Amino acid sequence: MSDQYSKNLSPAAEDERFLYGVSEGIATISINRANKLNALLPDMILAFS
């Protein structure tokens, strides 16, 4: 897969806990908290609103 990730594309993407990429017109958001088993926190969910 050729997705490119950037942390400077949106307010949520500036958070190091997220990876954001766009490939062929499809945006992908990944959780980047492997040490915490990629658990979502309430403040992480609010970052998307």
Biopython code that builds the backbone (N, CA, C, O; Angstrom):
import numpy as np
from Bio.PDB.StructureBuilder import StructureBuilder

atoms = [
    (1, "MET", "N", (0.843, -1.175, 0.000)),
    (1, "MET", "CA", (0.000, 0.000, 0.000)),
    (1, "MET", "C", (0.887, 1.236, 0.000)),
    (1, "MET", "O", (1.942, 1.237, 0.634)),
    (2, "SER", "N", (0.478, 2.277, -0.695)),
    (2, "SER", "CA", (1.329, 3.449, -0.860)),
    (2, "SER", "C", (0.829, 4.658, -0.077)),
    (2, "SER", "O", (1.077, 5.794, -0.480)),
    (3, "ASP", "N", (0.132, 4.437, 1.029)),
    (3, "ASP", "CA", (-0.365, 5.574, 1.821)),
    (3, "ASP", "C", (0.799, 6.360, 2.404)),
    (3, "ASP", "O", (1.772, 5.787, 2.893)),
    (4, "GLN", "N", (0.682, 7.683, 2.342)),
    (4, "GLN", "CA", (1.667, 8.573, 2.947)),
    (4, "GLN", "C", (1.037, 9.174, 4.192)),
    (4, "GLN", "O", (-0.082, 9.684, 4.132)),
    (5, "TYR", "N", (1.738, 9.123, 5.318)),
    (5, "TYR", "CA", (1.212, 9.651, 6.563)),
    (5, "TYR", "C", (1.854, 10.981, 6.886)),
    (5, "TYR", "O", (3.042, 11.190, 6.640)),
    (6, "SER", "N", (1.054, 11.880, 7.440)),
    (6, "SER", "CA", (1.526, 13.201, 7.831)),
    (6, "SER", "C", (0.838, 13.596, 9.116)),
    (6, "SER", "O", (-0.308, 13.210, 9.349)),
    (7, "LYS", "N", (1.508, 14.349, 9.945)),
    (7, "LYS", "CA", (0.925, 14.816, 11.195)),
    (7, "LYS", "C", (0.527, 16.280, 11.123)),
    (7, "LYS", "O", (0.246, 16.881, 12.161)),
    (8, "ASN", "N", (0.493, 16.874, 9.945)),
    (8, "ASN", "CA", (0.227, 18.306, 9.818)),
    (8, "ASN", "C", (-0.952, 18.612, 8.912)),
    (8, "ASN", "O", (-1.013, 19.706, 8.351)),
    (9, "LEU", "N", (-1.885, 17.696, 8.749)),
    (9, "LEU", "CA", (-2.971, 17.920, 7.810)),
    (9, "LEU", "C", (-4.264, 18.374, 8.459)),
    (9, "LEU", "O", (-5.104, 18.965, 7.781)),
    (10, "SER", "N", (-4.458, 18.123, 9.743)),
    (10, "SER", "CA", (-5.673, 18.521, 10.443)),
    (10, "SER", "C", (-5.359, 18.631, 11.926)),
    (10, "SER", "O", (-4.317, 18.148, 12.367)),
    (11, "PRO", "N", (-6.248, 19.264, 12.716)),
    (11, "PRO", "CA", (-5.981, 19.356, 14.160)),
    (11, "PRO", "C", (-5.763, 17.994, 14.810)),
    (11, "PRO", "O", (-4.875, 17.847, 15.650)),
    (12, "ALA", "N", (-6.560, 16.999, 14.433)),
    (12, "ALA", "CA", (-6.376, 15.665, 15.013)),
    (12, "ALA", "C", (-5.047, 15.063, 14.573)),
    (12, "ALA", "O", (-4.411, 14.334, 15.334)),
    (13, "ALA", "N", (-4.624, 15.365, 13.344)),
    (13, "ALA", "CA", (-3.376, 14.809, 12.838)),
    (13, "ALA", "C", (-2.153, 15.412, 13.521)),
    (13, "ALA", "O", (-1.077, 14.814, 13.489)),
    (14, "GLU", "N", (-2.297, 16.587, 14.138)),
    (14, "GLU", "CA", (-1.178, 17.176, 14.859)),
    (14, "GLU", "C", (-0.889, 16.424, 16.153)),
    (14, "GLU", "O", (0.181, 16.588, 16.739)),
    (15, "ASP", "N", (-1.823, 15.612, 16.596)),
    (15, "ASP", "CA", (-1.678, 14.808, 17.792)),
    (15, "ASP", "C", (-0.852, 13.574, 17.433)),
    (15, "ASP", "O", (-1.216, 12.840, 16.514)),
    (16, "GLU", "N", (0.238, 13.334, 18.133)),
    (16, "GLU", "CA", (1.117, 12.209, 17.811)),
    (16, "GLU", "C", (0.448, 10.856, 18.032)),
    (16, "GLU", "O", (0.979, 9.826, 17.618)),
    (17, "ARG", "N", (-0.703, 10.855, 18.676)),
    (17, "ARG", "CA", (-1.409, 9.600, 18.908)),
    (17, "ARG", "C", (-2.146, 9.128, 17.662)),
    (17, "ARG", "O", (-2.667, 8.013, 17.638)),
    (18, "PHE", "N", (-2.196, 9.973, 16.612)),
    (18, "PHE", "CA", (-2.881, 9.630, 15.373)),
    (18, "PHE", "C", (-1.913, 9.702, 14.199)),
    (18, "PHE", "O", (-0.974, 10.497, 14.195)),
    (19, "LEU", "N", (-2.162, 8.860, 13.210)),
    (19, "LEU", "CA", (-1.493, 8.960, 11.916)),
    (19, "LEU", "C", (-2.601, 9.192, 10.892)),
    (19, "LEU", "O", (-3.659, 8.569, 10.973)),
    (20, "TYR", "N", (-2.366, 10.082, 9.934)),
    (20, "TYR", "CA", (-3.373, 10.460, 8.959)),
    (20, "TYR", "C", (-2.758, 10.398, 7.574)),
    (20, "TYR", "O", (-1.659, 10.902, 7.344)),
    (21, "GLY", "N", (-3.472, 9.780, 6.662)),
    (21, "GLY", "CA", (-2.954, 9.700, 5.303)),
    (21, "GLY", "C", (-4.077, 9.744, 4.290)),
    (21, "GLY", "O", (-5.224, 9.431, 4.609)),
    (22, "VAL", "N", (-3.749, 10.132, 3.071)),
    (22, "VAL", "CA", (-4.703, 10.146, 1.970)),
    (22, "VAL", "C", (-4.046, 9.457, 0.790)),
    (22, "VAL", "O", (-2.928, 9.790, 0.398)),
    (23, "SER", "N", (-4.752, 8.500, 0.237)),
    (23, "SER", "CA", (-4.255, 7.788, -0.936)),
    (23, "SER", "C", (-5.435, 7.525, -1.863)),
    (23, "SER", "O", (-6.438, 6.944, -1.447)),
    (24, "GLU", "N", (-5.317, 7.947, -3.108)),
    (24, "GLU", "CA", (-6.355, 7.740, -4.113)),
    (24, "GLU", "C", (-7.713, 8.253, -3.633)),
    (24, "GLU", "O", (-8.742, 7.621, -3.869)),
    (25, "GLY", "N", (-7.705, 9.410, -2.957)),
    (25, "GLY", "CA", (-8.932, 10.046, -2.522)),
    (25, "GLY", "C", (-9.558, 9.451, -1.271)),
    (25, "GLY", "O", (-10.663, 9.840, -0.893)),
    (26, "ILE", "N", (-8.880, 8.522, -0.626)),
    (26, "ILE", "CA", (-9.408, 7.900, 0.594)),
    (26, "ILE", "C", (-8.524, 8.290, 1.764)),
    (26, "ILE", "O", (-7.316, 8.052, 1.751)),
    (27, "ALA", "N", (-9.143, 8.898, 2.788)),
    (27, "ALA", "CA", (-8.409, 9.287, 3.998)),
    (27, "ALA", "C", (-8.410, 8.121, 4.976)),
    (27, "ALA", "O", (-9.417, 7.433, 5.145)),
    (28, "THR", "N", (-7.270, 7.913, 5.614)),
    (28, "THR", "CA", (-7.127, 6.867, 6.617)),
    (28, "THR", "C", (-6.579, 7.489, 7.884)),
    (28, "THR", "O", (-5.572, 8.197, 7.848)),
    (29, "ILE", "N", (-7.234, 7.228, 9.003)),
    (29, "ILE", "CA", (-6.767, 7.676, 10.301)),
    (29, "ILE", "C", (-6.441, 6.435, 11.112)),
    (29, "ILE", "O", (-7.281, 5.550, 11.270)),
    (30, "SER", "N", (-5.222, 6.374, 11.625)),
    (30, "SER", "CA", (-4.780, 5.240, 12.435)),
    (30, "SER", "C", (-4.415, 5.721, 13.826)),
    (30, "SER", "O", (-3.889, 6.820, 14.005)),
    (31, "ILE", "N", (-4.700, 4.886, 14.798)),
    (31, "ILE", "CA", (-4.313, 5.189, 16.176)),
    (31, "ILE", "C", (-2.869, 4.739, 16.356)),
    (31, "ILE", "O", (-2.504, 3.623, 15.985)),
    (32, "ASN", "N", (-2.055, 5.615, 16.929)),
    (32, "ASN", "CA", (-0.628, 5.365, 17.090)),
    (32, "ASN", "C", (-0.273, 5.270, 18.578)),
    (32, "ASN", "O", (0.533, 6.054, 19.079)),
    (33, "ARG", "N", (-0.874, 4.311, 19.276)),
    (33, "ARG", "CA", (-0.617, 4.119, 20.711)),
    (33, "ARG", "C", (-0.381, 2.641, 20.982)),
    (33, "ARG", "O", (-1.073, 2.050, 21.811)),
    (34, "ALA", "N", (0.568, 2.045, 20.311)),
    (34, "ALA", "CA", (0.817, 0.611, 20.448)),
    (34, "ALA", "C", (1.114, 0.212, 21.894)),
    (34, "ALA", "O", (0.722, -0.869, 22.336)),
    (35, "ASN", "N", (1.802, 1.080, 22.626)),
    (35, "ASN", "CA", (2.140, 0.753, 24.018)),
    (35, "ASN", "C", (0.907, 0.716, 24.909)),
    (35, "ASN", "O", (0.963, 0.163, 26.007)),
    (36, "LYS", "N", (-0.202, 1.289, 24.461)),
    (36, "LYS", "CA", (-1.474, 1.280, 25.202)),
    (36, "LYS", "C", (-2.521, 0.453, 24.455)),
    (36, "LYS", "O", (-3.720, 0.631, 24.666)),
    (37, "LEU", "N", (-2.070, -0.447, 23.585)),
    (37, "LEU", "CA", (-2.944, -1.312, 22.790)),
    (37, "LEU", "C", (-3.939, -0.518, 21.932)),
    (37, "LEU", "O", (-5.051, -0.974, 21.666)),
    (38, "ASN", "N", (-3.516, 0.671, 21.510)),
    (38, "ASN", "CA", (-4.301, 1.553, 20.638)),
    (38, "ASN", "C", (-5.666, 1.915, 21.209)),
    (38, "ASN", "O", (-6.629, 2.097, 20.464)),
    (39, "ALA", "N", (-5.745, 2.018, 22.515)),
    (39, "ALA", "CA", (-6.999, 2.392, 23.167)),
    (39, "ALA", "C", (-7.338, 3.846, 22.873)),
    (39, "ALA", "O", (-6.457, 4.704, 22.835)),
    (40, "LEU", "N", (-8.621, 4.114, 22.668)),
    (40, "LEU", "CA", (-9.108, 5.477, 22.473)),
    (40, "LEU", "C", (-9.462, 6.090, 23.817)),
    (40, "LEU", "O", (-10.049, 5.432, 24.677)),
    (41, "LEU", "N", (-9.105, 7.338, 23.988)),
    (41, "LEU", "CA", (-9.463, 8.103, 25.172)),
    (41, "LEU", "C", (-10.546, 9.105, 24.786)),
    (41, "LEU", "O", (-10.646, 9.478, 23.617)),
    (42, "PRO", "N", (-11.364, 9.551, 25.753)),
    (42, "PRO", "CA", (-12.411, 10.524, 25.418)),
    (42, "PRO", "C", (-11.877, 11.774, 24.715)),
    (42, "PRO", "O", (-12.520, 12.267, 23.788)),
    (43, "ASP", "N", (-10.725, 12.300, 25.126)),
    (43, "ASP", "CA", (-10.200, 13.491, 24.475)),
    (43, "ASP", "C", (-9.764, 13.215, 23.039)),
    (43, "ASP", "O", (-9.746, 14.130, 22.215)),
    (44, "MET", "N", (-9.414, 11.972, 22.729)),
    (44, "MET", "CA", (-9.051, 11.621, 21.366)),
    (44, "MET", "C", (-10.298, 11.627, 20.478)),
    (44, "MET", "O", (-10.240, 12.063, 19.328)),
    (45, "ILE", "N", (-11.412, 11.149, 21.006)),
    (45, "ILE", "CA", (-12.655, 11.142, 20.252)),
    (45, "ILE", "C", (-13.112, 12.582, 19.993)),
    (45, "ILE", "O", (-13.590, 12.889, 18.901)),
    (46, "LEU", "N", (-12.971, 13.453, 20.974)),
    (46, "LEU", "CA", (-13.368, 14.852, 20.811)),
    (46, "LEU", "C", (-12.512, 15.584, 19.791)),
    (46, "LEU", "O", (-12.955, 16.590, 19.238)),
    (47, "ALA", "N", (-11.297, 15.110, 19.524)),
    (47, "ALA", "CA", (-10.430, 15.747, 18.542)),
    (47, "ALA", "C", (-11.035, 15.715, 17.143)),
    (47, "ALA", "O", (-10.642, 16.501, 16.281)),
    (48, "PHE", "N", (-11.979, 14.821, 16.913)),
    (48, "PHE", "CA", (-12.601, 14.700, 15.597)),
    (48, "PHE", "C", (-13.879, 15.501, 15.449)),
    (48, "PHE", "O", (-14.457, 15.541, 14.364)),
    (49, "SER", "N", (-14.333, 16.143, 16.522)),
    (49, "SER", "CA", (-15.578, 16.886, 16.432)),
    (49, "SER", "C", (-15.340, 18.344, 16.146)),
    (49, "SER", "O", (-16.294, 19.116, 16.039)),
]
sb = StructureBuilder()
sb.init_structure("model")
sb.init_model(0)
sb.init_chain("A")
sb.init_seg("    ")
for serial, (resi, resn, name, xyz) in enumerate(atoms, 1):
    if name == "N":
        sb.init_residue(resn, " ", resi, " ")
    sb.init_atom(name, np.array(xyz, "f"), 0.0, 1.0, " ", f" {name:<3s}", serial, name[0])
structure = sb.get_structure()
